Amino acid sequence: MVESVHGEFELVKNFREAFVLDDFNKRYVEFFDIYPYVVGDYSGGLLRLKGFSEDNYQTIPDYIMESCAPNCAYYILKNPNYDKGKIIIE
């Protein structure tokens, strides 16, 4: 388990030691609370975060292959306390 200012997360995968708590704390926004899985990858030296639902978390490997730089550092976090009932109004 990883403790951040945004709650506890389970570090499922940490490819090339990508997870940096400080970067995660700075980049994470409460919008991601609706997702049970969050993928973080570094592109051009910047951390990118993307949320995945229970319905599409199987597509994480596809996302990494298609949207991330080859062999880039990335991590996958599982949010055991994600907010299933939260609705985002735009």
Chimera marker file (.cmm) of the C-alpha trace (Angstrom):
<marker_set name="trace">
<marker id="1" x="0.000" y="0.000" z="0.000" r="1" g="1" b="0" radius="0.5"/>
<marker id="2" x="1.082" y="3.526" z="-0.796" r="1" g="1" b="0" radius="0.5"/>
<marker id="3" x="-0.065" y="6.384" z="1.400" r="1" g="1" b="0" radius="0.5"/>
<marker id="4" x="-0.510" y="9.721" z="-0.344" r="1" g="1" b="0" radius="0.5"/>
<marker id="5" x="-2.223" y="12.979" z="0.563" r="1" g="1" b="0" radius="0.5"/>
<marker id="6" x="-5.106" y="11.691" z="-1.591" r="1" g="1" b="0" radius="0.5"/>
<marker id="7" x="-5.571" y="8.415" z="0.303" r="1" g="1" b="0" radius="0.5"/>
<marker id="8" x="-4.182" y="4.907" z="0.210" r="1" g="1" b="0" radius="0.5"/>
<marker id="9" x="-3.552" y="3.080" z="-3.047" r="1" g="1" b="0" radius="0.5"/>
<marker id="10" x="-2.310" y="-0.384" z="-3.871" r="1" g="1" b="0" radius="0.5"/>
<marker id="11" x="0.734" y="-0.331" z="-6.148" r="1" g="1" b="0" radius="0.5"/>
<marker id="12" x="-0.109" y="-3.098" z="-8.620" r="1" g="1" b="0" radius="0.5"/>
<marker id="13" x="2.836" y="-2.576" z="-10.973" r="1" g="1" b="0" radius="0.5"/>
<marker id="14" x="5.851" y="-0.271" z="-10.850" r="1" g="1" b="0" radius="0.5"/>
<marker id="15" x="7.681" y="-0.701" z="-14.154" r="1" g="1" b="0" radius="0.5"/>
<marker id="16" x="11.175" y="0.805" z="-14.133" r="1" g="1" b="0" radius="0.5"/>
<marker id="17" x="10.576" y="2.249" z="-10.633" r="1" g="1" b="0" radius="0.5"/>
<marker id="18" x="8.233" y="4.878" z="-12.086" r="1" g="1" b="0" radius="0.5"/>
<marker id="19" x="6.238" y="5.689" z="-8.968" r="1" g="1" b="0" radius="0.5"/>
<marker id="20" x="7.388" y="8.928" z="-7.318" r="1" g="1" b="0" radius="0.5"/>
<marker id="21" x="5.088" y="9.927" z="-4.471" r="1" g="1" b="0" radius="0.5"/>
<marker id="22" x="5.837" y="13.642" z="-4.772" r="1" g="1" b="0" radius="0.5"/>
<marker id="23" x="4.971" y="13.731" z="-8.486" r="1" g="1" b="0" radius="0.5"/>
<marker id="24" x="1.798" y="11.746" z="-7.865" r="1" g="1" b="0" radius="0.5"/>
<marker id="25" x="0.658" y="14.065" z="-5.073" r="1" g="1" b="0" radius="0.5"/>
<marker id="26" x="1.170" y="17.108" z="-7.302" r="1" g="1" b="0" radius="0.5"/>
<marker id="27" x="-0.580" y="15.675" z="-10.381" r="1" g="1" b="0" radius="0.5"/>
<marker id="28" x="-3.531" y="13.780" z="-8.865" r="1" g="1" b="0" radius="0.5"/>
<marker id="29" x="-6.885" y="15.585" z="-8.811" r="1" g="1" b="0" radius="0.5"/>
<marker id="30" x="-10.109" y="14.436" z="-7.155" r="1" g="1" b="0" radius="0.5"/>
<marker id="31" x="-11.610" y="13.621" z="-10.556" r="1" g="1" b="0" radius="0.5"/>
<marker id="32" x="-9.644" y="10.359" z="-10.422" r="1" g="1" b="0" radius="0.5"/>
<marker id="33" x="-11.568" y="9.286" z="-7.297" r="1" g="1" b="0" radius="0.5"/>
<marker id="34" x="-14.231" y="7.740" z="-9.554" r="1" g="1" b="0" radius="0.5"/>
<marker id="35" x="-11.751" y="5.264" z="-11.043" r="1" g="1" b="0" radius="0.5"/>
<marker id="36" x="-10.668" y="2.018" z="-9.363" r="1" g="1" b="0" radius="0.5"/>
<marker id="37" x="-7.421" y="1.996" z="-11.403" r="1" g="1" b="0" radius="0.5"/>
<marker id="38" x="-5.045" y="4.851" z="-12.204" r="1" g="1" b="0" radius="0.5"/>
<marker id="39" x="-2.104" y="4.513" z="-14.586" r="1" g="1" b="0" radius="0.5"/>
<marker id="40" x="0.792" y="6.932" z="-14.370" r="1" g="1" b="0" radius="0.5"/>
<marker id="41" x="3.421" y="7.207" z="-17.093" r="1" g="1" b="0" radius="0.5"/>
<marker id="42" x="6.195" y="9.626" z="-17.881" r="1" g="1" b="0" radius="0.5"/>
<marker id="43" x="6.245" y="11.319" z="-21.249" r="1" g="1" b="0" radius="0.5"/>
<marker id="44" x="8.775" y="14.036" z="-21.953" r="1" g="1" b="0" radius="0.5"/>
<marker id="45" x="9.716" y="14.075" z="-18.278" r="1" g="1" b="0" radius="0.5"/>
<marker id="46" x="6.133" y="14.835" z="-17.186" r="1" g="1" b="0" radius="0.5"/>
<marker id="47" x="3.790" y="12.508" z="-15.330" r="1" g="1" b="0" radius="0.5"/>
<marker id="48" x="0.552" y="11.683" z="-17.133" r="1" g="1" b="0" radius="0.5"/>
<marker id="49" x="-2.339" y="10.059" z="-15.274" r="1" g="1" b="0" radius="0.5"/>
<marker id="50" x="-5.245" y="8.140" z="-16.775" r="1" g="1" b="0" radius="0.5"/>
<marker id="51" x="-8.140" y="6.512" z="-14.967" r="1" g="1" b="0" radius="0.5"/>
<marker id="52" x="-9.675" y="3.152" z="-15.831" r="1" g="1" b="0" radius="0.5"/>
<marker id="53" x="-13.052" y="1.811" z="-14.723" r="1" g="1" b="0" radius="0.5"/>
<marker id="54" x="-13.942" y="-1.736" z="-13.722" r="1" g="1" b="0" radius="0.5"/>
<marker id="55" x="-15.365" y="-2.183" z="-17.218" r="1" g="1" b="0" radius="0.5"/>
<marker id="56" x="-12.219" y="-1.229" z="-19.110" r="1" g="1" b="0" radius="0.5"/>
<marker id="57" x="-9.235" y="-1.934" z="-16.849" r="1" g="1" b="0" radius="0.5"/>
<marker id="58" x="-8.385" y="-4.912" z="-19.083" r="1" g="1" b="0" radius="0.5"/>
<marker id="59" x="-7.384" y="-2.363" z="-21.737" r="1" g="1" b="0" radius="0.5"/>
<marker id="60" x="-4.501" y="-1.000" z="-19.642" r="1" g="1" b="0" radius="0.5"/>
<marker id="61" x="-1.886" y="-3.037" z="-21.594" r="1" g="1" b="0" radius="0.5"/>
<marker id="62" x="-3.337" y="-1.666" z="-24.855" r="1" g="1" b="0" radius="0.5"/>
<marker id="63" x="-3.142" y="1.894" z="-23.498" r="1" g="1" b="0" radius="0.5"/>
<marker id="64" x="0.497" y="1.393" z="-22.515" r="1" g="1" b="0" radius="0.5"/>
<marker id="65" x="1.398" y="-0.071" z="-25.931" r="1" g="1" b="0" radius="0.5"/>
<marker id="66" x="-0.507" y="2.531" z="-27.980" r="1" g="1" b="0" radius="0.5"/>
<marker id="67" x="-0.329" y="5.765" z="-25.973" r="1" g="1" b="0" radius="0.5"/>
<marker id="68" x="2.956" y="5.583" z="-24.084" r="1" g="1" b="0" radius="0.5"/>
<marker id="69" x="6.500" y="5.932" z="-25.364" r="1" g="1" b="0" radius="0.5"/>
<marker id="70" x="8.177" y="2.572" z="-25.987" r="1" g="1" b="0" radius="0.5"/>
<marker id="71" x="9.685" y="1.122" z="-22.817" r="1" g="1" b="0" radius="0.5"/>
<marker id="72" x="8.627" y="4.157" z="-20.765" r="1" g="1" b="0" radius="0.5"/>
<marker id="73" x="8.410" y="4.080" z="-16.996" r="1" g="1" b="0" radius="0.5"/>
<marker id="74" x="4.860" y="3.569" z="-15.743" r="1" g="1" b="0" radius="0.5"/>
<marker id="75" x="2.871" y="2.338" z="-12.793" r="1" g="1" b="0" radius="0.5"/>
<marker id="76" x="-0.584" y="1.019" z="-12.075" r="1" g="1" b="0" radius="0.5"/>
<marker id="77" x="-2.417" y="1.907" z="-8.871" r="1" g="1" b="0" radius="0.5"/>
<marker id="78" x="-5.574" y="0.339" z="-7.531" r="1" g="1" b="0" radius="0.5"/>
<marker id="79" x="-7.817" y="2.611" z="-5.497" r="1" g="1" b="0" radius="0.5"/>
<marker id="80" x="-9.645" y="0.367" z="-3.009" r="1" g="1" b="0" radius="0.5"/>
<marker id="81" x="-11.764" y="3.316" z="-1.833" r="1" g="1" b="0" radius="0.5"/>
<marker id="82" x="-12.836" y="4.752" z="-5.185" r="1" g="1" b="0" radius="0.5"/>
<marker id="83" x="-16.161" y="6.561" z="-5.184" r="1" g="1" b="0" radius="0.5"/>
<marker id="84" x="-18.516" y="4.375" z="-7.257" r="1" g="1" b="0" radius="0.5"/>
<marker id="85" x="-21.479" y="6.697" z="-6.827" r="1" g="1" b="0" radius="0.5"/>
<marker id="86" x="-19.761" y="9.976" z="-7.652" r="1" g="1" b="0" radius="0.5"/>
<marker id="87" x="-21.184" y="11.736" z="-10.693" r="1" g="1" b="0" radius="0.5"/>
<marker id="88" x="-19.182" y="14.313" z="-12.607" r="1" g="1" b="0" radius="0.5"/>
<marker id="89" x="-21.290" y="17.190" z="-13.947" r="1" g="1" b="0" radius="0.5"/>
<marker id="90" x="-19.749" y="19.196" z="-16.722" r="1" g="1" b="0" radius="0.5"/>
<link id1="1" id2="2" r="1" g="1" b="0" radius="0.2"/>
<link id1="2" id2="3" r="1" g="1" b="0" radius="0.2"/>
<link id1="3" id2="4" r="1" g="1" b="0" radius="0.2"/>
<link id1="4" id2="5" r="1" g="1" b="0" radius="0.2"/>
<link id1="5" id2="6" r="1" g="1" b="0" radius="0.2"/>
<link id1="6" id2="7" r="1" g="1" b="0" radius="0.2"/>
<link id1="7" id2="8" r="1" g="1" b="0" radius="0.2"/>
<link id1="8" id2="9" r="1" g="1" b="0" radius="0.2"/>
<link id1="9" id2="10" r="1" g="1" b="0" radius="0.2"/>
<link id1="10" id2="11" r="1" g="1" b="0" radius="0.2"/>
<link id1="11" id2="12" r="1" g="1" b="0" radius="0.2"/>
<link id1="12" id2="13" r="1" g="1" b="0" radius="0.2"/>
<link id1="13" id2="14" r="1" g="1" b="0" radius="0.2"/>
<link id1="14" id2="15" r="1" g="1" b="0" radius="0.2"/>
<link id1="15" id2="16" r="1" g="1" b="0" radius="0.2"/>
<link id1="16" id2="17" r="1" g="1" b="0" radius="0.2"/>
<link id1="17" id2="18" r="1" g="1" b="0" radius="0.2"/>
<link id1="18" id2="19" r="1" g="1" b="0" radius="0.2"/>
<link id1="19" id2="20" r="1" g="1" b="0" radius="0.2"/>
<link id1="20" id2="21" r="1" g="1" b="0" radius="0.2"/>
<link id1="21" id2="22" r="1" g="1" b="0" radius="0.2"/>
<link id1="22" id2="23" r="1" g="1" b="0" radius="0.2"/>
<link id1="23" id2="24" r="1" g="1" b="0" radius="0.2"/>
<link id1="24" id2="25" r="1" g="1" b="0" radius="0.2"/>
<link id1="25" id2="26" r="1" g="1" b="0" radius="0.2"/>
<link id1="26" id2="27" r="1" g="1" b="0" radius="0.2"/>
<link id1="27" id2="28" r="1" g="1" b="0" radius="0.2"/>
<link id1="28" id2="29" r="1" g="1" b="0" radius="0.2"/>
<link id1="29" id2="30" r="1" g="1" b="0" radius="0.2"/>
<link id1="30" id2="31" r="1" g="1" b="0" radius="0.2"/>
<link id1="31" id2="32" r="1" g="1" b="0" radius="0.2"/>
<link id1="32" id2="33" r="1" g="1" b="0" radius="0.2"/>
<link id1="33" id2="34" r="1" g="1" b="0" radius="0.2"/>
<link id1="34" id2="35" r="1" g="1" b="0" radius="0.2"/>
<link id1="35" id2="36" r="1" g="1" b="0" radius="0.2"/>
<link id1="36" id2="37" r="1" g="1" b="0" radius="0.2"/>
<link id1="37" id2="38" r="1" g="1" b="0" radius="0.2"/>
<link id1="38" id2="39" r="1" g="1" b="0" radius="0.2"/>
<link id1="39" id2="40" r="1" g="1" b="0" radius="0.2"/>
<link id1="40" id2="41" r="1" g="1" b="0" radius="0.2"/>
<link id1="41" id2="42" r="1" g="1" b="0" radius="0.2"/>
<link id1="42" id2="43" r="1" g="1" b="0" radius="0.2"/>
<link id1="43" id2="44" r="1" g="1" b="0" radius="0.2"/>
<link id1="44" id2="45" r="1" g="1" b="0" radius="0.2"/>
<link id1="45" id2="46" r="1" g="1" b="0" radius="0.2"/>
<link id1="46" id2="47" r="1" g="1" b="0" radius="0.2"/>
<link id1="47" id2="48" r="1" g="1" b="0" radius="0.2"/>
<link id1="48" id2="49" r="1" g="1" b="0" radius="0.2"/>
<link id1="49" id2="50" r="1" g="1" b="0" radius="0.2"/>
<link id1="50" id2="51" r="1" g="1" b="0" radius="0.2"/>
<link id1="51" id2="52" r="1" g="1" b="0" radius="0.2"/>
<link id1="52" id2="53" r="1" g="1" b="0" radius="0.2"/>
<link id1="53" id2="54" r="1" g="1" b="0" radius="0.2"/>
<link id1="54" id2="55" r="1" g="1" b="0" radius="0.2"/>
<link id1="55" id2="56" r="1" g="1" b="0" radius="0.2"/>
<link id1="56" id2="57" r="1" g="1" b="0" radius="0.2"/>
<link id1="57" id2="58" r="1" g="1" b="0" radius="0.2"/>
<link id1="58" id2="59" r="1" g="1" b="0" radius="0.2"/>
<link id1="59" id2="60" r="1" g="1" b="0" radius="0.2"/>
<link id1="60" id2="61" r="1" g="1" b="0" radius="0.2"/>
<link id1="61" id2="62" r="1" g="1" b="0" radius="0.2"/>
<link id1="62" id2="63" r="1" g="1" b="0" radius="0.2"/>
<link id1="63" id2="64" r="1" g="1" b="0" radius="0.2"/>
<link id1="64" id2="65" r="1" g="1" b="0" radius="0.2"/>
<link id1="65" id2="66" r="1" g="1" b="0" radius="0.2"/>
<link id1="66" id2="67" r="1" g="1" b="0" radius="0.2"/>
<link id1="67" id2="68" r="1" g="1" b="0" radius="0.2"/>
<link id1="68" id2="69" r="1" g="1" b="0" radius="0.2"/>
<link id1="69" id2="70" r="1" g="1" b="0" radius="0.2"/>
<link id1="70" id2="71" r="1" g="1" b="0" radius="0.2"/>
<link id1="71" id2="72" r="1" g="1" b="0" radius="0.2"/>
<link id1="72" id2="73" r="1" g="1" b="0" radius="0.2"/>
<link id1="73" id2="74" r="1" g="1" b="0" radius="0.2"/>
<link id1="74" id2="75" r="1" g="1" b="0" radius="0.2"/>
<link id1="75" id2="76" r="1" g="1" b="0" radius="0.2"/>
<link id1="76" id2="77" r="1" g="1" b="0" radius="0.2"/>
<link id1="77" id2="78" r="1" g="1" b="0" radius="0.2"/>
<link id1="78" id2="79" r="1" g="1" b="0" radius="0.2"/>
<link id1="79" id2="80" r="1" g="1" b="0" radius="0.2"/>
<link id1="80" id2="81" r="1" g="1" b="0" radius="0.2"/>
<link id1="81" id2="82" r="1" g="1" b="0" radius="0.2"/>
<link id1="82" id2="83" r="1" g="1" b="0" radius="0.2"/>
<link id1="83" id2="84" r="1" g="1" b="0" radius="0.2"/>
<link id1="84" id2="85" r="1" g="1" b="0" radius="0.2"/>
<link id1="85" id2="86" r="1" g="1" b="0" radius="0.2"/>
<link id1="86" id2="87" r="1" g="1" b="0" radius="0.2"/>
<link id1="87" id2="88" r="1" g="1" b="0" radius="0.2"/>
<link id1="88" id2="89" r="1" g="1" b="0" radius="0.2"/>
<link id1="89" id2="90" r="1" g="1" b="0" radius="0.2"/>
</marker_set>
